[in-house]
Amino acid sequence: MNTLVAASVLSADFSRLGDEIRALEATDIIHLDLMDGHYVPNLSFGYPLVQCIRNLSDKPLDAHLMVTNPDAYVEDLAAIGVQYMSFHAETVHHPHRMIQQIQAHGIKAGLALNPGTPVCSISALLADLDFVLVMSVNPGYSAQKFITSAIDKIKELSSLRTEMGLQFQIEVDGGVKGDNASTLRDAGAEILVSASYIFASKSYTNAINTLKGI
């Protein structure tokens, strides 16, 4: 399976957002980190900026909900035209219902695993998911150091997917760079989310192609 790259605009220069989005021609997906300052100790952006990005690009949008009430975001993000949406199981009482709510809008539903959240905690939901987002940093800030235990989680998810005959994708986010991308791909990750590595590069296209291994 080809590796997809999701460029996280958390590290973009918002003062020249149009130029930044247009420079992401090589990316497959645009990743949106929505933070509420409660579930994570940071605030990012809301619906107006997501709508602006939607107007600037027809690439798939991937919304990662780092919020305490993700169910309240589904309708508005669906109306804007998001294609992927992930949330943290710890933030809802009934994650299966939340998955169904997302998928009812034709959006791919994912669960995000924090570094301290084991794969076994979501094993009963794997058959219902379109993707699993493995966090390789603690959520909330860009440019953090990669947590290597994420590699074992990716391998565990890849093995479970084969054993259970499932089709969910494995996404990884946090500290993803050119020097660890091949390890992540080999472990079984198909979607690599990267923020600072891409936006700090002189050529976004070259950085994205490095992540893809091409």
C-alpha positions as CSV (number, residue, x, y, z in Angstrom):
1,M,0.0,0.0,0.0
2,N,1.3,3.5,-0.9
3,T,2.2,5.7,2.0
4,L,0.0,8.8,2.4
5,V,1.3,12.0,3.9
6,A,-0.9,14.3,5.9
7,A,0.6,17.8,6.3
8,S,-0.5,19.3,9.6
9,V,-1.1,23.0,9.2
10,L,-0.4,23.6,12.9
11,S,3.1,24.6,11.9
12,A,2.0,26.7,8.9
13,D,2.5,30.5,8.7
14,F,-1.1,31.6,9.1
15,S,-0.2,35.2,8.0
16,R,0.3,33.7,4.5
17,L,-2.1,30.7,4.6
18,G,-3.0,30.8,1.0
19,D,0.6,30.4,-0.1
20,E,1.2,27.7,2.5
21,I,-1.7,25.6,1.4
22,R,-0.8,26.0,-2.3
23,A,2.8,24.9,-1.5
24,L,1.4,21.6,-0.2
25,E,0.7,20.3,-3.7
26,A,2.6,17.0,-3.0
27,T,0.7,16.2,0.1
28,D,-2.2,13.7,0.0
29,I,-4.1,15.0,3.0
30,I,-4.3,18.2,5.1
31,H,-4.3,17.5,8.8
32,L,-6.2,19.7,11.2
33,D,-5.4,19.7,14.9
34,L,-8.4,21.1,16.7
35,M,-7.6,21.9,20.3
36,D,-9.9,23.4,23.0
37,G,-7.5,24.2,25.8
38,H,-9.2,21.7,28.1
39,Y,-8.4,18.2,26.8
40,V,-5.0,19.5,25.8
41,P,-3.1,22.5,27.2
42,N,-3.3,24.5,24.0
43,L,-5.7,26.3,21.7
44,S,-5.4,26.0,17.9
45,F,-8.2,27.1,15.6
46,G,-11.9,26.7,14.9
47,Y,-14.4,26.4,12.1
48,P,-13.7,29.7,10.2
49,L,-10.1,28.6,9.5
50,V,-11.1,25.1,8.6
51,Q,-13.6,26.6,6.1
52,C,-10.9,28.8,4.8
53,I,-8.6,25.8,4.2
54,R,-11.5,24.0,2.5
55,N,-11.9,27.0,0.2
56,L,-8.2,27.0,-0.6
57,S,-7.8,23.2,-1.3
58,D,-9.8,20.3,-2.6
59,K,-7.5,17.8,-0.8
60,P,-9.0,15.5,1.8
61,L,-9.2,17.2,5.3
62,D,-8.3,15.1,8.3
63,A,-9.7,16.6,11.6
64,H,-8.1,15.4,14.8
65,L,-10.4,16.4,17.7
66,M,-8.3,17.0,20.8
67,V,-11.4,18.3,22.6
68,T,-13.5,17.3,25.6
69,N,-16.8,17.3,23.6
70,P,-16.0,15.9,20.1
71,D,-19.6,14.9,19.4
72,A,-20.4,18.7,19.2
73,Y,-18.0,19.1,16.3
74,V,-19.2,16.5,13.9
75,E,-22.1,18.3,12.3
76,D,-20.2,21.6,11.6
77,L,-17.1,19.8,10.3
78,A,-19.2,17.5,8.1
79,A,-20.9,20.6,6.6
80,I,-17.5,22.1,5.8
81,G,-16.5,18.9,4.0
82,V,-14.0,17.0,6.2
83,Q,-13.2,13.5,5.0
84,Y,-11.4,12.0,8.1
85,M,-12.2,12.6,11.7
86,S,-10.6,11.1,14.8
87,F,-11.2,11.6,18.5
88,H,-9.9,10.2,21.8
89,A,-11.9,7.4,23.4
90,E,-11.3,9.0,26.8
91,T,-13.4,12.0,25.8
92,V,-16.7,10.2,25.2
93,H,-18.9,7.8,27.2
94,H,-19.9,5.8,24.2
95,P,-17.2,5.7,21.6
96,H,-19.0,3.2,19.3
97,R,-21.9,5.7,19.1
98,M,-19.5,8.5,18.2
99,I,-18.0,6.3,15.5
100,Q,-21.4,5.7,14.0
101,Q,-22.2,9.4,14.2
102,I,-19.1,10.3,12.2
103,Q,-19.6,7.6,9.6
104,A,-23.3,8.5,9.1
105,H,-22.0,11.7,7.4
106,G,-19.8,9.7,5.0
107,I,-16.7,10.6,7.0
108,K,-13.9,8.1,7.8
109,A,-13.9,7.6,11.6
110,G,-10.8,7.1,13.7
111,L,-9.7,6.7,17.3
112,A,-6.6,8.4,18.5
113,L,-4.3,6.6,21.0
114,N,-2.2,8.8,23.3
115,P,1.3,7.5,24.3
116,G,-0.2,6.2,27.5
117,T,-3.2,4.6,26.0
118,P,-2.8,0.9,25.1
119,V,-4.0,-0.7,22.0
120,C,-6.0,-3.3,24.0
121,S,-8.3,-0.5,25.2
122,I,-9.8,-0.1,21.8
123,S,-9.6,-3.7,20.5
124,A,-13.4,-4.2,20.7
125,L,-13.8,-1.2,18.4
126,L,-11.3,-2.0,15.7
127,A,-13.8,-3.7,13.4
128,D,-15.9,-0.5,13.3
129,L,-13.0,1.9,12.6
130,D,-11.7,3.3,9.3
131,F,-8.4,4.2,10.9
132,V,-6.4,4.4,14.1
133,L,-4.3,7.4,14.9
134,V,-1.2,6.5,16.9
135,M,0.1,9.6,18.8
136,S,3.9,9.5,19.0
137,V,4.0,12.6,21.2
138,N,1.6,13.8,23.9
139,P,-1.0,15.8,22.1
140,G,-1.1,19.5,22.2
141,Y,2.0,21.0,20.7
142,S,4.0,20.7,17.5
143,A,7.8,20.0,17.3
144,Q,7.9,17.5,20.2
145,K,10.4,14.6,20.4
146,F,9.2,11.3,18.9
147,I,8.2,8.7,21.5
148,T,9.7,5.4,20.2
149,S,7.1,3.2,22.0
150,A,4.7,4.2,19.2
151,I,6.5,1.9,16.8
152,D,5.5,-1.1,18.9
153,K,1.9,0.1,18.9
154,I,1.9,0.4,15.1
155,K,3.3,-3.1,14.8
156,E,0.7,-4.4,17.3
157,L,-2.1,-2.8,15.3
158,S,-0.8,-4.1,12.0
159,S,-0.7,-7.7,13.4
160,L,-4.2,-7.4,14.8
161,R,-5.5,-6.1,11.5
162,T,-4.1,-9.1,9.7
163,E,-5.3,-11.6,12.4
164,M,-8.8,-10.1,12.4
165,G,-9.0,-9.7,8.7
166,L,-9.7,-6.0,9.0
167,Q,-9.0,-3.0,6.7
168,F,-8.5,0.0,9.0
169,Q,-5.6,2.3,8.1
170,I,-2.9,3.1,10.6
171,E,-1.9,6.8,11.0
172,V,0.9,8.1,13.1
173,D,1.3,11.7,14.3
174,G,4.1,13.4,16.3
175,G,7.8,13.9,15.6
176,V,7.5,12.3,12.2
177,K,10.5,13.2,10.1
178,G,12.6,12.0,7.3
179,D,14.9,10.0,9.5
180,N,12.2,7.9,11.1
181,A,9.6,7.7,8.2
182,S,11.0,4.4,6.8
183,T,10.8,2.8,10.3
184,L,7.2,3.8,10.6
185,R,6.3,2.6,7.1
186,D,8.0,-0.7,7.8
187,A,6.1,-1.1,11.1
188,G,2.8,-0.8,9.2
189,A,1.8,2.9,9.2
190,E,0.1,4.1,6.0
191,I,-0.6,7.7,6.8
192,L,2.3,9.8,8.2
193,V,1.3,13.1,9.8
194,S,4.0,15.8,9.8
195,A,3.9,19.4,10.8
196,S,7.2,21.1,11.7
197,Y,9.3,18.8,9.5
198,I,7.4,19.9,6.4
199,F,6.9,23.6,7.2
200,A,10.5,24.1,8.3
201,S,11.8,22.6,5.1
202,K,13.0,24.8,2.2
203,S,11.0,22.6,-0.2
204,Y,7.7,21.2,1.1
205,T,7.5,18.8,-1.9
206,N,11.0,17.3,-1.2
207,A,10.1,16.9,2.5
208,I,6.8,15.1,1.6
209,N,8.5,12.9,-0.9
210,T,11.1,11.9,1.7
211,L,8.4,10.9,4.1
212,K,6.8,8.8,1.3
213,G,10.2,7.2,0.6
214,I,10.3,8.4,-3.0
